[in-house]
Amino acid sequence: MNTLYSFRRCPYAMRARMALRYSGVAVQIVEVSLKAKPAEMLALSSKGTVPVLSVDGRVIDESLEIMRWALAQNDPQDWLLKDDPQGQQCSAALIDENDQVFKVHLNRYKYAERYPEQPMAFYRSEGEIFLRKLDELLEGRDYFLAGHPSLADVAVMPFVRQFAHVDREWFGQTPYVRLQAWLQRFIESDLFTSIMKK
């Protein structure tokens, strides 16, 4: 049996669960307490971070790798944009910017008290650079790179959700109305609600 070690609210684990659910791969999900990580998970991956997928004797402990593995099994809506090399490049660049740059601003914005060098609003405005870019990508379409969700949408979505949730009132008043609608569509989707059930 394939096993995914996950933490419900972790954005990395969310995107892995969405890809696995979408591709129809059967996995047993083990909800991990981050304060008491199970020995069997640590035996598989010494990093001690979720998600960790154990599948056919193989261990995949990077969320993006888990997503790509799942989509290689089955990708009915073409999240990988397989006939669009330019789309694939844009997708990789967006995910990279999300994981390497936006995530840093998100952490500082969310936990601003740990980073007293700058006020919270500073970290938020740094993160907004990425939000603005995403909002512009949604001009004339519902998703970043195509008329349907792609790997980039799903990989980025849990982080945008987390950023929006730091101060929902603020996010609701921003001019990023296309991004707000995009996020709402995901949050209300069967795919997202199914992977967030307790």
C-alpha positions, 0 to 999 in steps of 0.5 A: 500500500502506498503511504503518504505522511502528511500534515493537514495544514502544511501547504507542501502537503496540501499540494501533494495531496491534491495531485495524488487525489486528482490522479486517482492514485490510492494512498493511505494518508498518515496525519503526522503530529509535527511535535511527535513525528512517527519513527517510521516516517523518520526512517524513510526520510531523515529530513523529518518534514512532510510530505513523505510518500512511500510507494512501491519501495521508493521514497519521495520526500519533496512535494513537487516530486510527489506531484510530478510522480502522481501526474506521470501515473495519470493526468486527465486534465493535462496539468503538465501542459505536455504539448506546450513547452513554453507553458511548461517553462512558465510553470517551472519558473512560477513554482520556483519563484513561489518556493524560493522567493514568495515563501520567504516573504510569506513566512516573515509576514505570517510570523512578523513578530519573529522578524522585528527588523521590519514592520509586518506591512513591509513583508506583506508588500514584498509578498505582494509583488508575486500576487500582482504578477499572478493577478496579471496572468489571470487576465482573460482566463481562469487559470495562470497558463491555460483554460484549465488548472495546471501544475503551477496553479495547484503548486502555488495555491496553498501558499497564496491561500496562507498569505490571504488568511493572515489578514483576510479583510486586507486581502479582500480589499486588494485590487487583485480581484482575479486572484481572489476569484481564482483562490475562491474557485480552488477553495470551493472545489471538490478537489480541495475540500476532499483533501482538507477533510479531517 
